Amino acid sequence: MSPSKVYYTDFHATLEENLLQKLARLVRAAGMEQIDFKNKFTAIKIHFGEPGNLAYLRPNYAKVIADIVKEQGGRVFLTDCNTLYIGRRKNALDHLDAAYENGYNPFATGCQVIIGDGLKGTDEQLVPIDGEYVKEAKIGRGVMDADILISLTHFKVHECTGIGGALKNIGMGCGSRAGKMEMHSAGKPYVETEQCISCGACRKNCAHDAISFVEKKACIDHDKCVGCGRCIGVCPVDAVQPAQDEAFDVLNKKISEYTLAVIGDKPSFHISLVADVSPYCDCHAENDMPIVPDVGMFASFDPVALDTACADMVNAQQPLPDSLLDKVPHTGDYFADIHPTTNWRSGVEHAEKLGLGSSAYELVKI
């Protein structure tokens, strides 16, 4: 593949142009307005941030992108899908509360927030793909119903995937709860019997008769279980848990395959802000100090090139004193330095193999 163009600007501002205006100029220079938005439902995929975490993107940036889409006649909304883990974004009601609390509401962003996989994370569309690991991706229906997808990503370090970039924002983020389980798990869910309240919701929603009750506690027969994960979504007390046992390289590759399922032939555009580069995901209810200085804002039609450029630019920075990165030996790959069991390149290389883009890029500074 020939190098893809990745447009970039730093975080310097002037009296004539603030950072929000600079972001608008960046995405226009990168060609976002080439997309035909008129009367098209446009999903801006974003991470609203787990409450307590302060590294997530400010909603002001989302408003810039939403306003441009509306100027072009598009019908825009912000979206994310429910989380697999226990937290404040595991169902649509709590998820919306968390989003609003962090400033992602119609008053601040000028558009609606829709949780892509519904109330309990079970509103999904099965998307056939010819992946090495995934044959039928489980994607939030609200995402698949959109005509256009724009990813707006807070680029950071991640404890499982090495980087938290555009591929992860799309692939993992757009998976339903069952889809997230498929990416994280090579096995099948199990029941924490101490937490089980014997409500029967899991058994009622199991289409394969894999759940029974032993001494008033749910039990999953793994010979019958197909790993769909619906029992995880419907359990009111989080007693049903996924076996998060998938190797990190395989996880990265599954995320790339899910990204392929989401984007498909759908018009898409991708933006990453490399600021507050925290050493852990925004899914944490806390964040440590950044590992490097703020780098800049990036945009491209190619999510593979975008992730590669952002990672390269982070690795080119000097570690911030007293950050977690400052306390470990350096090998030239800061992401592996902080989380030695990760290899972010495995996801990028697999995405390139799938035809999602090129890891070769031309950086165009504006």
N, C-alpha and C positions, 0 to 999 in steps of 0.2 A: 504493500500500500504506500502511496505517496504521503509525505508529511501533511498532517492536518494543521490548520491555523488555530492557534489558541491566542486570544486577545487578552491583554494584561494591562492593568494600571495600578500604581501604588496608592498608598493611603494619604498622600499629601493633599491638602486642600488649600484653596485661596479665597480671598474676599469675593472673587467673581464666581467661584464654583465650589460648592460644598460636596461632601462625599456622595450624597444621594444623587445630585446632578451628575457627578462623575460616573456613577454606576449606570445611569441612563445613557450617557454618552458611550460607555463601554459596550453595552449590549446592542446599541444601534450600530456602532462601528463593526461589531462582530456579525451583524446581519440578522438579528432576531426578527426585524420587521419584514424580512423576506417571506416569512411564513404568512399564509392566508388565514388570518384570525376571524374574518368576518362571520358573525353568527355561529362561530364554533365554540363548543364547550372546551375550555382550556384549564387543565389542572396544573397548579403550581405545587409541586411536591416539595415539602419542607419538613424539617424536624422542629416541633414546637418547643422542645426542651422539657425535660422532667423538672417540675417545680423544685427549687432549691439549687438547681444548676444555673449559673449566670454566664456561661460561655456561649450559649445558643445565640443565633443571629437575632438582632433587633428586628421587630416587625416593620420598622421604617423601610428596610430594604425590600421586603415583600411588597409593600405598597408601591414602590417605584415600578416594579415589574408588572404588578396588577394594573396600574394606571396606563402603562404602555399598551398592554393587551386590550384594555377598554378603548383606548384611543383608536386602535385598529379594528374596532367593532366586535371584539371577542367577548365571550361570556365566561368570566374567569372565577375560579374559586381556589382556595388553599386546601391542601389535603395531606393526610398521613393515615396510615392504618394502625390498628391497635397492636400493642406490644404483647409479646409472649410471656415476659417475666412479670412478676408482681410489682405493681407500682401504680401511678396515678394516670396511666394512659392505656390501660388494659381493656376498657370498654368505652363506648362512645360518650356516655354521660360524663364520666370522670375525665376522659380525654379532652372533651370540649371545655370543661371547667379549667383544666390545666392550660390549654391553649389560651383561653381568655385571660387567665391569671398572668400569663407571660406576655400579654399584649396582642395576641393574635385573635382579634375580633373585628367585626365589620366596621366599627368606628375608627379603629387605628389603621386598618389595611385597605378599606374601601371595597372589600369583597367578603363573601361568605366562607365559612369553614365547614367542610364536609369530611366526616371520618369515612375513609374509603371502603372499609369492610364491615360497616354497620355496627349495630348495638353491641353485639357480643363477639365480634370478629369472625362471624360465620357467613357473612354476606360476600361470597367470593365467586369468581368466574374461573372455570378450569380452562387453561390455555395450553393446547398441545404444542410442544416444541420437540425438536430432535436433539436434545442435549445428551451429553455424556452421562450425566447423573440424573437429570430431570426430564421426564417425558410429558408431564402434565402439571404445569405450574398453577398454583392456587393464588390468584391475584384479587385484591379488593375490587369489587364490582364497580364502585364509584370511580376508580382509576381507569378501568377498562372502558367504561362508558364515555369517558372524555375523548374528544376528537384530537386534542393536542396535549403534549406533556412538556412542561418546563420544570427542570430540577433546579432548586436553589439550595445550595449545600454549604453548611459550615464545615470546612475542611479541617480535620483534626487527626490525632493519633487514635488508634483503637486497639483494645487489648486482645481481640480475637482476629481481626483482619489486617492489622498493621496500620492501615489508613482508614479513615472514615471519609470517603470522597463521594463523587457522583454515583459511581456504580453501586456502592452500598446504600446510599440514599434512595436510589430507585429500586434496586433488586430486593434488598431486605425490607426496605421501608414500605414497598407496595405489596408485599406478600401479606395475605391474611394471617391470622394467628396459626392456622394449620400450615400455611405456607412457610411461615417462620420456623415452625417445628421441623418441617422437612429439610430446611436448610441447615438448621443447627444439629439435627439428630440423625444418626444412622440407625437408631433403634426405635422404640415405641414408648408411649407414655406409661407412667406408673402412678400408683396412688399412695400418698402420704396418709396412712391409715389413721394416725393420731388426729389429723385435721378433718377427716371425713365426717360429715353430719348425717349421712344416710338419707339424703333428700331424694335420691333417685334420678336427678337431672341427667347425669352421665349415661345411665342405662337407657333412659327414655330417648336420648338423642343418638344412640349407637345403632347404626344400620346393619351391623354385622353380628349382633348378639354376643359381643365379646365381653360384656360387663355383667358380673353377677355380684351378689352380696354374701359375704361370709362373716358371721357374727356381727351383722349390721354394719359392715364396712365394705366399700366397693373394692372389687378385685378385677383386674383386666387380664383376660386370657390372650396372651401374645400369639398364640397359634391362630386365633380368629381375627385379632386386631390387624387392621390394614394401615394404621398410622395416620389416619385422616386428621386427628387432633381436635375434632369437634368436642370431645369430652373436656378438653382443657378450656375451651371457650365458654362452656355452659356451667362449669363448676362455680358455685357462688362463693366458695371459701378457698379457692386455689389449692385444693387437696390433690388434684390431678396435675402431675408435673411432667414435662418432657425430659427425656434422657439426653442432655446436651453433651453428646459424646462424639460428635463428628470432628475429624481432624481439621485443623484450621485451613490447610491448603484446599481441602475438599469444600469446606464452607465457602471460601473465596470463589471457587469455581461454580458452586451452586448459585451464589449471588449473581455472578455474571450471566448464568443461564436464566435466572429470573428476570434480570434486566432485559435480556433479549425478549422474553415473553411480554414484558410491559411495553417496550418500545415498538417491537415488530416493525410494521410499515407506517406506524403513526408518526406524524411530524413531531420533532422534539428539539429542544435547545437546552443548554446546560450552563449553569453559572455556579462558581465556587468562590467563596470568600475565605481567604487564608488569614484569619485573624483570631486572636485568643486561641492559639493552637494548643489545646489542652491535651494532656497525656491519656485521657480516657474519653469514652463516648459521652454525648450529651444525654444519654439515657440514665446516667448517674444522677442522683439527687444532690450532687455536689460537684465542684470542679476544682482541680488544682491550678496553680499558676501556669501561664503559658510556657512552653519549652523554648520558643524562639520569638523574636520580635514579629509584629504584624508584617505580613509580606505584601499582600495586595488583593485585588479582585480580578477574577479570570472568567472568560466566557468562550464557548465553542459549541459547534454543532456535534462535536466528537467527544463523548464522555471518556473514552479510553485515553485520548491525547490529553484531555483536561486533567484527569487524575494523575497521569504521568508527569505533566508539567508542574502541577501543584506539589507533588512529592519531591521532585527535583529541586524546586525553589526552596522548600523547607530545608532540605539537606544542604543547601548552599549557605544557610544562615549560621551565625554564631549562636551557640546555646546561651540562654539567659542565665545569669548567675543565680545560684541557689534553686534553680528549677530541677525537676526530676532528671532531666537530660544532663544537667551539669554534674550530677552525682554518679554517673555510670561511665564506663569506658566507651570511646567512640570508634566505630568501625567504618564510618562513612554513610551508614544508613541509620538515621536517628530512630526510625520506627522500630527496627529490630533491636536497637540498643536499649530501648525502654521495655519492649516486649519481645524477648529473644525467641520465643516459640512461634512468632508470626513471620510471614513472608508476603508482603503486600503485592509483590510482582506476580505471584501465582494467579491472582484474580485478574490483573491487567492483561497478562499474557493469554489467559483463557478467553477473555473478552475479545481480544484481537483475533484469536483463532476462530471465534464464533462470527466474526465479521461485524462486530459492534463499532469498530474504529481502528485507529492506528496508534501505537505507542510512539511512533515518530511524529514529531510536531515542529512547527515553526512558531516561535513566540513573537507576537506582534505587540509592541508596547504603544499605548496611546497616551 
